[in-house]
Amino acid sequence: MTDSLVKNSSQMQGRLSAWLTTHELAHRPLGFDYQGVEIVEVRPEDWPSVAVALYVYGFNYLRLQCAYDVAPGGALASVYYLTKIKDCADQPEEVCIKLFVPRKNPRVPSAFWIWKSADFQERESYDMLGIIYESHPHLKRILMPESWLGWPLRKDYITPDFYELQDAY
């Protein structure tokens, strides 16, 4: 029984997870998505060191940052899709990093200082789900008015009957 667990665990571990393990960077392999992209979970407190290591390893392009509500009343997830762009690369290497945070006081260190393209993407995740990206230089609402209450993409969000625009022209 133990051999099959080890075998299944090694099948879930991809090339990047093996590299992170070699360099003693905290993570948990989550397998692969339908396109074969490796998915790795990183704790928020380990994210800054893992993000810098990934950038040095060659993941120089943040293709996508998004967030989602895992379950009503449950955790929130901040997701980073990173790509290793090389000269004349037909098949760039990609990885998906997931950070799970509690619903109360959800905080993730910002990746803005490593990948500048995280600026508006992290702001949108903050605006829609309320995840606070620590040390982000411009963290404020981007889609909703500053006076909006709540986080519209949370599964337990209750839509207001109406919203009165202040300072409307």
Secondary structure as UniProt FT lines:
FT   HELIX           2..12
FT   HELIX           15..22
FT   TURN            23..24
FT   STRAND          28..32
FT   TURN            34..35
FT   STRAND          38..41
FT   HELIX           44..46
FT   HELIX           47..57
FT   STRAND          61..69
FT   TURN            72..73
FT   STRAND          76..84
FT   TURN            87..88
FT   STRAND          93..101
FT   STRAND          107..109
FT   TURN            112..114
FT   TURN            116..117
FT   HELIX           118..129
FT   STRAND          132..134
FT   TURN            137..138
FT   TURN            146..147
FT   TURN            152..153
FT   TURN            155..156
FT   TURN            166..167
//
